[in-house]
């Protein structure tokens, strides 16, 4: 309880990278060649090994990092939900603090995905003791990996997300929108040649 929740890199890293690498011609057609190259670069960010090793370098358990989870299926919000459920704790997440890269925003909007619940291998969710926050931020800055504080662990079992409309209950998304978007785009790829 009281641990701060961070994510690395941003939301929907995997969704962005897979679209950039799988549909280069469609992405170029829809957004241009430079945009496609930027999207494809996300493909090479789809690992949290370095992120995890950097995180634990500040210490673990009572005096450092207390948990980590790769935000894969159902993205950042699904991953936070799973982390809280397994920990038997509550969470309070601030949606506007979840960074969504500009390339990701455009891909998600164009192809019909919610970036907050779309597949995001490469985004590491980290919980850390409050007294180690500055150490965590420092070590990630030194390693040039973006890090964002998005919320905290609470002392009840309530899972809350704060949006521009107020507080809502955080539930597990259950269905990742990436798969239907990928399927639709695959059909378009074959239809258009």
N, C-alpha and C positions, 0 to 999 in steps of 0.2 A: 504494500500500500504506500502510495506517495511516489513510487517510481515514475519517471518521465518516459514517455513513449516517443521514439524517433523512427524515422525511415531514411534509408539512403536512396539517392538518385531521383526518386519521384515515382509516380503512379504509372501503371500500364507499360512498363519498360518492355516486357516480353511481347505484348500485343503490337507495339510500335515496331520492334525489331523484326518480328515475323512478317508483318505486312510489308515492311520495307524490303526484306530479302526475298519473299515469296512472290510478290506482285510488283516487281520493279517497273515494268512497262505501264501498268495501270497507274501506279503512283506518279510516274513521270507525266503521263497523260493528264492526270487530274491536278497535279501540283507543280510539275517541272522537274528537271533533272537534278538540280542542286538539292531540292527538298527530298527527293528520293534517296540521295546519298546520305543525307542527315538521318533519315528514317532507318536506313540499313545499318548505320553505325550503332544503333541501339541493340542490334543483334549480338554485338560483341560485348555488351554490358550485362548479358543474361547469366551472370554468376555472382554469388554472394560470398565466395570463398575468401577473397581479399577483404571484403567488408567485415566478415566475421572474425578473421584473424586480427584485423586492426582494432575491432571493438573489444575483444578480450585482452588486448595488450594493456588496458587500463585497470584490469582486475575483474574478478567475477564474484558472484554471490553477494554476501552482505556488504561488500565494499567495492562494488563496480557494476558490471553488466549482470542482470538477473535472468534474462531470457532473450532468445533470438528466434525469428521465424522468417523464412523466405516467403514472400507474398506471391505465391504461385496461383493456383486456381481460385477464382473469385477475388483476386487482387488484394489491395491494401485493406479494404474494409472487411473482407472475408478473413484475411490473415489476422487482423486485430481481434476479430470475434473469436477465432479459434484459440488464439493465445490466451485471451481472458477466460474462455471456457475451461481450458486445460488447467489454468492457474487457479481456478475457482475464485476469481476476483471480478470486480467491475472495472469499467473503463469510461473515461470521458474523452471523446475525440472531437477536435475542432476541424471540421471539413475544409474550411478555407486555408488551413495550414498544410494540407496535403498538396504538395507541389505536383503540378501536371505540366510537363514540358510543352512548349508551344507546338512542336511537331506532333506530339501525342494528342493534344487537344484537337488539332485539325484532322488527324487520321480518325480519331474516335468519332468526331462529329460527322465526317463524310461517310464513314462506313457503318455507323449505327452502333457504337459501343459506349458504355459508361466507363470512363477511365478509372473511377474509384473501385469498381468491382470487376475489372477486366484483368485477365491473366498477367502476372507481373513478376515472373522469375527474374531475379536481378535486383529486386527491391528487398532490402533486409529490414525487417521490423526489429527494433532493439528496445528493451526496457533497461533502465539504468537508475541506480540510486541517485537521489538529488545532489548529494555532495560530490558526485563524479561527473556531473553534466559538463562542466567546463573542460575537464580532461577529455571527455568523449568528443566534444566539439573541436578541441584543439588537434587531436590526433587525426580526425577525419580531414580537417583543413590542411594539415601537413601532407596528407596523402592525396589531396585533390579529388576527394569523393564528396559530392554534395550530401548534406545531412540536414534533416528538418525535424523539429520537435512538433508533434501533432496532438499530444494529449498526455494523460496520466492514468495510472492505476488507482482505483478507488476502493474503499473498504466495504462496499456492498456488492451484490451480484448484478447490479443494474449496468447495462451497457447503453451508454448515451452518446449520441452524436449531435453536436451543436452546428446548426446550419444558419443561413441568413434568416430563416423563418422561425428560429428558436430551437428548443431541444426536442429531439425525437429518439425513440428507442432504436438502438442499433441491433439489427437482426442479420443472420447469415444470408447472403444473397442466394445461395443454393444453386442458381444457374448462372454460369459465367457467360456474358453476352459475346465474348470473343468467338465462340464456336459457331454461332449462327451467322455472325458477320463474316467470318472466314469462309463459311460454306457459300454464302451469297456471292462473295467476291470471287471465289473459285469458279462458280457458275458463269459469272460475268466474264472472267478471263477466257474460258473456253468458248463462250458465245461470241466474243469479240475477236477471238484468235490471238 
